[in-house]
Amino acid sequence: MGKDIADVTVHIDETLDHSKLQDLADEVRQVGGVESVTFHDDKPHLMIVKYEPNQTSSSSIHQTITAKGIHAKLVGL
């Protein structure tokens, strides 16, 4: 049986350039249980995070982002 994977879309209020988005994605990837983080330069306010819900939660991911001083909301929850 495969592992459970969930995903969450994060709306970032600030407009971050590619370098800052990459730095933020790298920070989120450090959260235990995060499988992948994707973003696109043509939609810089959106980030999709795939994670194992038995190891972390969307609120932990959100807290990691906001701890960096970035204003963000979880979309679709």
Residue pairs with C-beta under 8 A, 6 or more apart in sequence:
3 52
4 52
4 53
4 54
5 35
5 50
5 51
5 52
6 50
6 51
6 52
6 53
6 58
7 48
7 49
7 50
7 51
8 48
8 49
8 51
8 58
8 61
8 74
8 75
8 76
8 77
9 46
9 47
9 48
9 74
9 75
9 76
10 46
10 47
10 48
10 49
10 61
10 62
10 65
10 72
10 73
10 74
10 75
11 45
11 46
11 72
11 73
11 74
11 75
12 24
12 44
12 45
12 46
12 47
12 65
12 70
12 71
12 72
13 45
13 70
13 71
13 72
13 73
14 70
14 71
15 44
15 45
16 24
16 44
16 70
17 44
18 41
21 39
21 41
21 44
21 47
24 47
24 65
24 68
24 70
25 37
25 38
25 39
25 47
27 64
27 65
27 68
28 34
28 37
28 47
28 49
28 61
28 64
28 65
29 36
29 37
30 64
31 51
31 56
31 60
31 61
31 64
32 55
32 56
33 51
33 52
33 53
33 54
33 55
33 56
34 49
34 50
34 51
34 56
34 61
35 50
35 51
35 52
36 49
36 50
37 47
37 48
37 49
37 50
38 47
38 48
39 46
39 47
39 48
40 46
46 75
49 58
49 61
51 58
51 61
58 74
58 77
59 74
62 72
62 74
65 72
66 72
